Amino acid sequence: MTRETTKKSKKHQLNSQNDDEYDYISIPPDGGYGWVILIACFLINMIVDGFLYAFGAISKDLREHFHVQEWEVSLVISLACGCYLLSAPLASALCNKFGCRPIGIIGSFIAAGSVAASIFSPNIYVMWTLFGFVGVSVSTGIGMGLIYLPSIVMVGLYFEKKRAIATGITVSGTGIGSITFGPLSRFLFNKLGWQSGLLVLSGILLFCAVCCAFMRPLTPKRKRRILSVIEHAKVGYLETRQELSTEEILIRSFCNADQATRLETLPKLTNKF
């Protein structure tokens, strides 16, 4: 029993040491499932940015409802856009630790929930907090800032040769969203009122969670790493499990396979000292 345990431990140790010769890297497919990622990220940019840029359609309704000045209403969207972009460092740290998919989904739910809750605001100051801060992430790292960043990161992970065109297509969703969400918002507010219309828009924001669900992480592949002379000699020693002389180490390090085979057939050099 002890011998078997010893054999297994030695085998495991040898395999773990030999793993130093390999790296695990993610290879962008430049297509395939990447096109699904591209469409999902395009829709995210269209919804998030289109929603923010269409806020002008609701400003008049808010001013009349809360009986406030124009600058107070404008500050709602100013806080939203500013905090939305300032959240990038925190969002990137969370994506590195937990992955893009869960962070994007959580951000979608919180952003949609906070925007929906803002329709019950008793005054404009509460709306600053719900719509401006919580909705787009500044101090707690939640909301729209956690939706936008994964959409940019995932496109870069899935595309390498076509990264420029893929990123261009993704961010073009901002332009399409800016064109379409303005008339859509005005139509909803005229038909349903600003509160019910904003509630419908929060439901559209929630659709970003579906898009984020398609953000499947890449599976790393095992590839042989180019070793230095010392590392190569160490790996060769572990494979043969024999002590090599200085001359044999140099032969294995600097010669290719055919040359090394020929040289190994020659008599071994002896130490003259």
C-alpha positions as CSV (number, residue, x, y, z in Angstrom):
1,M,0.0,0.0,0.0
2,T,2.9,2.3,0.9
3,R,4.6,1.6,-2.4
4,E,1.5,2.4,-4.5
5,T,1.1,5.7,-2.6
6,T,4.7,6.5,-3.2
7,K,4.4,5.7,-6.9
8,K,1.3,7.9,-7.3
9,S,2.9,10.8,-5.4
10,K,6.1,10.6,-7.5
11,K,4.0,10.4,-10.7
12,H,1.9,13.3,-9.7
13,Q,5.0,15.3,-8.8
14,L,6.6,14.5,-12.1
15,N,3.5,15.5,-14.1
16,S,3.2,18.8,-12.1
17,Q,6.8,19.6,-12.8
18,N,6.4,18.7,-16.5
19,D,3.4,21.1,-16.6
20,D,5.9,23.9,-16.3
21,E,6.7,23.2,-19.9
22,Y,3.2,24.2,-21.0
23,D,1.0,27.3,-20.9
24,Y,-2.8,27.5,-20.8
25,I,-3.9,30.3,-23.2
26,S,-7.3,31.4,-24.6
27,I,-7.3,31.5,-28.4
28,P,-9.8,33.8,-30.0
29,P,-11.9,31.9,-32.6
30,D,-12.3,35.0,-34.9
31,G,-15.8,33.7,-35.8
32,G,-18.0,30.8,-35.0
33,Y,-19.7,31.5,-31.6
34,G,-17.9,34.9,-31.7
35,W,-20.7,36.2,-34.0
36,V,-23.3,35.4,-31.3
37,I,-21.2,37.4,-28.8
38,L,-21.0,40.2,-31.3
39,I,-24.8,40.4,-31.8
40,A,-25.4,40.3,-28.0
41,C,-22.8,43.1,-27.4
42,F,-24.3,45.1,-30.2
43,L,-27.7,45.0,-28.6
44,I,-26.3,45.9,-25.2
45,N,-24.7,49.0,-26.6
46,M,-27.9,49.9,-28.5
47,I,-30.1,49.5,-25.4
48,V,-27.9,51.1,-22.7
49,D,-26.6,54.1,-24.7
50,G,-29.9,54.6,-26.5
51,F,-31.7,54.7,-23.2
52,L,-29.3,57.4,-21.8
53,Y,-29.3,59.6,-24.9
54,A,-33.1,59.5,-25.2
55,F,-33.6,61.1,-21.8
56,G,-34.4,64.4,-23.4
57,A,-37.8,63.1,-24.3
58,I,-38.7,62.8,-20.6
59,S,-37.2,66.1,-19.3
60,K,-40.3,68.2,-19.9
61,D,-42.5,65.7,-18.1
62,L,-40.2,65.6,-15.1
63,R,-40.0,69.3,-14.9
64,E,-43.8,69.6,-14.8
65,H,-44.3,66.7,-12.4
66,F,-41.7,67.8,-9.8
67,H,-42.1,71.6,-10.5
68,V,-38.3,72.1,-10.7
69,Q,-36.0,74.1,-13.0
70,E,-34.4,72.8,-16.1
71,W,-30.9,72.4,-14.7
72,E,-32.2,70.1,-11.9
73,V,-33.8,67.8,-14.4
74,S,-30.6,67.9,-16.6
75,L,-28.5,66.9,-13.6
76,V,-30.3,63.5,-13.5
77,I,-28.9,62.5,-16.9
78,S,-25.6,64.3,-16.3
79,L,-25.0,62.1,-13.2
80,A,-26.1,59.1,-15.1
81,C,-23.6,59.6,-18.0
82,G,-20.8,60.6,-15.7
83,C,-21.1,57.8,-13.2
84,Y,-21.7,55.3,-16.0
85,L,-18.3,55.9,-17.5
86,L,-16.5,56.5,-14.2
87,S,-17.5,53.0,-13.0
88,A,-15.2,51.4,-15.6
89,P,-12.2,50.6,-13.2
90,L,-14.5,49.0,-10.6
91,A,-16.4,47.1,-13.3
92,S,-13.2,45.8,-14.9
93,A,-11.9,44.5,-11.5
94,L,-15.1,42.7,-10.9
95,C,-15.1,41.2,-14.4
96,N,-11.5,39.9,-13.8
97,K,-12.5,38.2,-10.6
98,F,-16.0,36.8,-11.3
99,G,-16.2,36.9,-15.1
100,C,-18.1,39.0,-17.6
101,R,-21.3,37.0,-17.7
102,P,-22.4,37.1,-14.0
103,I,-21.4,40.7,-13.6
104,G,-23.3,41.7,-16.7
105,I,-26.4,39.9,-15.6
106,I,-26.3,41.3,-12.0
107,G,-25.8,44.8,-13.5
108,S,-28.8,44.4,-15.8
109,F,-31.1,43.5,-12.9
110,I,-29.9,46.3,-10.7
111,A,-30.0,48.9,-13.4
112,A,-33.5,47.9,-14.5
113,G,-34.7,47.8,-10.9
114,S,-33.3,51.1,-10.0
115,V,-34.8,52.8,-13.1
116,A,-38.2,51.2,-12.3
117,A,-38.0,52.4,-8.7
118,S,-37.2,55.9,-9.8
119,I,-40.8,56.4,-11.0
120,F,-41.9,56.4,-7.4
121,S,-39.5,59.2,-6.4
122,P,-41.3,61.8,-4.2
123,N,-38.9,64.5,-5.4
124,I,-36.1,65.2,-7.9
125,Y,-33.4,64.6,-5.3
126,V,-34.5,60.9,-4.8
127,M,-34.5,60.5,-8.6
128,W,-30.9,61.8,-8.7
129,T,-29.9,59.0,-6.3
130,L,-31.9,56.2,-7.9
131,F,-31.6,57.1,-11.6
132,G,-28.3,58.9,-11.5
133,F,-26.1,57.0,-9.0
134,V,-27.4,53.5,-8.4
135,G,-28.7,53.0,-11.9
136,V,-25.3,53.5,-13.5
137,S,-22.8,52.6,-10.8
138,V,-20.5,55.0,-9.0
139,S,-19.8,53.9,-5.4
140,T,-21.1,50.4,-5.2
141,G,-20.2,49.1,-8.6
142,I,-23.7,48.1,-9.8
143,G,-25.9,49.0,-12.8
144,M,-25.3,50.1,-16.3
145,G,-21.5,50.4,-15.9
146,L,-21.4,46.6,-15.2
147,I,-23.4,46.0,-18.4
148,Y,-21.4,48.1,-20.8
149,L,-17.8,47.0,-19.9
150,P,-18.4,43.2,-20.4
151,S,-19.8,43.9,-23.9
152,I,-16.5,45.5,-24.9
153,V,-14.2,43.0,-23.2
154,M,-16.0,39.9,-24.6
155,V,-15.6,41.2,-28.2
156,G,-11.9,41.6,-27.6
157,L,-11.6,38.1,-26.2
158,Y,-13.4,36.4,-29.2
159,F,-11.8,38.3,-32.0
160,E,-8.1,39.0,-32.8
161,K,-7.6,39.4,-36.5
162,K,-11.1,40.8,-36.9
163,R,-11.0,42.7,-33.7
164,A,-11.2,46.2,-35.2
165,I,-14.2,45.5,-37.4
166,A,-15.9,43.6,-34.6
167,T,-15.4,46.4,-32.1
168,G,-16.6,48.9,-34.7
169,I,-19.8,46.9,-35.2
170,T,-20.4,46.7,-31.5
171,V,-20.1,50.4,-30.7
172,S,-22.2,51.3,-33.7
173,G,-25.1,50.1,-31.6
174,T,-24.8,53.4,-29.7
175,G,-25.6,55.3,-32.9
176,I,-28.6,53.1,-33.7
177,G,-29.9,53.3,-30.2
178,S,-29.6,57.1,-30.1
179,I,-31.7,57.3,-33.3
180,T,-34.4,54.8,-32.3
181,F,-34.8,55.3,-28.6
182,G,-35.7,59.0,-28.9
183,P,-38.9,58.5,-31.0
184,L,-39.7,55.3,-29.1
185,S,-39.5,57.0,-25.7
186,R,-41.7,59.9,-26.9
187,F,-44.3,57.5,-28.3
188,L,-44.4,55.6,-25.0
189,F,-44.7,58.7,-22.9
190,N,-47.5,60.2,-25.0
191,K,-49.5,56.9,-24.9
192,L,-48.8,55.7,-21.4
193,G,-47.5,58.7,-19.5
194,W,-43.9,59.2,-18.3
195,Q,-44.1,56.8,-15.4
196,S,-45.5,53.8,-17.3
197,G,-43.3,54.7,-20.3
198,L,-40.2,54.6,-18.1
199,L,-41.3,51.3,-16.6
200,V,-41.5,49.8,-20.1
201,L,-38.0,51.2,-20.8
202,S,-36.7,49.5,-17.6
203,G,-38.1,46.2,-19.0
204,I,-36.1,46.8,-22.2
205,L,-33.0,47.4,-20.0
206,L,-33.7,44.0,-18.3
207,F,-33.3,42.4,-21.7
208,C,-29.6,43.1,-21.4
209,A,-29.5,40.2,-18.9
210,V,-30.5,37.8,-21.7
211,C,-27.7,39.2,-23.9
212,C,-25.2,38.8,-21.1
213,A,-26.2,35.2,-20.6
214,F,-24.6,34.4,-24.0
215,M,-21.2,35.6,-22.8
216,R,-19.6,32.2,-22.6
217,P,-16.0,32.4,-21.4
218,L,-13.3,30.9,-23.6
219,T,-11.8,27.6,-22.7
220,P,-8.0,27.8,-22.3
221,K,-6.0,25.4,-24.4
222,R,-2.7,23.7,-23.4
223,K,0.3,24.8,-25.5
224,R,4.0,24.0,-25.2
225,R,6.0,26.9,-24.0
226,I,9.4,27.9,-25.4
227,L,11.8,27.2,-22.6
228,S,15.1,28.8,-21.7
229,V,18.3,26.8,-21.6
230,I,18.2,26.2,-17.9
231,E,14.5,25.3,-17.9
232,H,14.9,23.0,-20.9
233,A,17.8,21.2,-19.1
234,K,15.7,20.8,-16.0
235,V,12.7,19.3,-17.9
236,G,15.1,16.9,-19.8
237,Y,16.4,15.8,-16.4
238,L,13.0,15.1,-15.0
239,E,12.0,13.1,-18.1
240,T,15.0,10.9,-18.1
241,R,15.3,10.8,-14.3
242,Q,19.1,10.6,-14.7
243,E,21.8,13.0,-13.8
244,L,23.1,14.7,-16.9
245,S,26.6,16.0,-17.4
246,T,27.3,19.6,-18.5
247,E,28.1,18.4,-22.0
248,E,24.8,16.5,-22.3
249,I,22.8,19.5,-21.1
250,L,24.4,21.7,-23.7
251,I,23.7,19.2,-26.4
252,R,20.0,18.9,-25.5
253,S,19.7,22.7,-25.2
254,F,21.3,23.9,-28.4
255,C,20.9,20.9,-30.8
256,N,17.8,19.8,-32.6
257,A,16.4,16.3,-32.2
258,D,18.4,14.8,-35.2
259,Q,21.7,16.3,-34.1
260,A,21.2,15.3,-30.5
261,T,20.5,11.7,-31.6
262,R,23.7,11.6,-33.6
263,L,25.8,13.1,-30.8
264,E,24.4,10.7,-28.2
265,T,25.8,7.8,-30.3
266,L,29.3,9.2,-29.9
267,P,31.4,8.2,-26.9
268,K,30.6,10.3,-23.8
269,L,33.0,13.1,-22.9
270,T,34.8,12.5,-19.7
271,N,35.8,15.0,-17.1
272,K,39.5,15.5,-17.3
273,F,39.8,17.2,-14.0
